[in-house]
Amino acid sequence: MKKAIALSLLTISLMATGCARPGELGWTPAYTASERGHLIARNWDYEGKQAMDDLDHLLLLRPTSHLTLWNVR
């Protein structure tokens, strides 16, 4: 019975921490905390630029291109 309890506690502790080192919250196996922060900030910046580009396209704020096939004179 003691072995079963010890094994279940070990299994629960390993499942709770995943790949992280015990005692270090927020640690991922591939990146440090600052690298992960930079990745998230870069992604937010890219998403923001895409949102502004979509808004400009929706409101027709960009000038038209002269490189279309339908630019016939």
C-alpha positions in Angstrom: 0.0 0.0 0.0 2.8 2.4 0.8 4.5 1.7 -2.5 1.2 2.4 -4.4 0.8 5.7 -2.5 4.5 6.7 -3.2 4.1 5.7 -6.9 0.9 7.7 -7.3 2.5 10.8 -5.6 5.5 10.5 -7.9 3.3 10.2 -10.9 1.2 13.2 -9.8 4.3 15.3 -9.2 5.8 14.5 -12.6 2.5 15.2 -14.4 2.1 18.5 -12.5 5.6 19.8 -13.5 5.7 18.4 -17.1 9.0 19.1 -18.6 9.8 22.0 -16.3 12.4 21.8 -13.6 10.8 21.4 -10.2 10.7 24.7 -8.3 11.0 26.9 -11.4 7.6 28.2 -12.4 7.1 29.4 -15.9 10.1 27.5 -17.2 9.9 26.0 -20.7 12.3 23.4 -22.1 13.3 25.4 -25.2 13.5 29.1 -24.1 14.4 31.2 -21.1 11.9 33.5 -19.6 13.3 36.6 -21.4 13.5 34.8 -24.8 9.9 33.7 -24.4 9.0 37.3 -23.6 10.7 38.5 -26.7 8.9 35.9 -28.8 5.5 36.9 -27.4 6.2 40.6 -27.9 7.4 40.0 -31.5 4.2 38.0 -32.2 2.0 40.7 -30.7 3.8 43.3 -32.8 3.3 41.2 -36.0 -0.4 40.6 -35.2 -0.9 44.4 -34.6 0.7 45.2 -37.9 -1.5 42.7 -39.7 -4.6 44.2 -38.0 -3.7 47.7 -39.1 -3.1 46.3 -42.7 -6.5 44.7 -42.7 -8.1 47.9 -41.5 -6.3 50.0 -44.2 -7.5 47.5 -46.8 -11.1 47.5 -45.4 -11.3 51.4 -45.4 -9.5 51.7 -48.8 -6.7 53.9 -47.3 -3.9 52.5 -49.4 -3.4 53.8 -52.9 -4.2 51.5 -55.8 -1.4 49.6 -57.6 -0.7 50.1 -61.3 0.5 46.5 -61.6 -2.9 44.8 -62.2 -4.0 43.1 -65.4 -7.1 45.3 -65.6 -5.2 48.5 -65.9 -6.1 48.8 -69.6 -6.1 52.2 -71.4 
